[in-house]
Amino acid sequence: MNAKQEAKLNMFRATQKHCNDNAAVIATVPAFQTAFAAFNVKLSAIISTAQQEDLVTKGITVDKAESKKTLCSLAADIAAAIFAFASAGTNHTLKQEVNFSYSTLIRTKDDLLAPRCQNIKDIGTANLAALAPYGLTAPGLNALQTEIDNYQLKVPTPRNSAANKKTIRENLKRLMLEADTVLKDQMDKSVLVLKTTNPDFVSTYRGNRIIIDPGQIVTTLKGTVKNAVNNTPVAAASIKILETGQVLSTDASGNFLLKPIIAAVYTIQVSATGYMGNVANQVTIKQGQTTTLNLLLQPAGVVVG
């Protein structure tokens, strides 16, 4: 969702809230009430689609990154054993074929990593008997092959996700246009009946229909995660928004930032290695505003007095 779409969504949500807060008023105009019900359906679809757009790439990227780390770790360990074997036999050609550390492998381009690791595995298989004193085993090589296969399945996925994301964005554009049409052609017209009986409602309705300049304001969630005992920052803490599945991490100073975020009420879960988890319920993110959320984590094993 781009900034203009977010600004429009914020307008949609403000209009929706105003109407929900004045259900008795809109009930006096059946045509308006019917249009508002149709608008709510469109708005729910927009929010769901926007969440899909965010998750389709992020989830895949994280999954592939974790798979890559595992693959590189296994391949580097096996390459090190083969390198030691080649050094003992002064086989310089073999040494160069497996001269890959974890840091070298992790920097390897996605489409080259699997073939490189496959070469390491194949060399290990060909020299398995001789490599036994170096701790190389058939199960270890099989584990490497499994990770190579798993990673290869994930490598083309971002391209597929890009195509999916394009479709999702087209759906989002269509849904927003449809919601706009309901507003302009039905709600904006039928609300005029209330000008005499409920002028304040109409005035506020019109005010909520104004789109705030997306270049000036973005709905944002930010905050910090700290140790509940000594108030020190907790780095690499995981912040998960349960309603959307979005996950982000704290930096070295314990800070996190997410923008844009759809205005709504969320349940936010925080966790970190060495700490007990914590959950923040009913976190209200207001449209066009920055919401600050400061969280505390209790160190595992520490008894609260």
Disulfide bonds with the S-S distance in Angstrom:
none
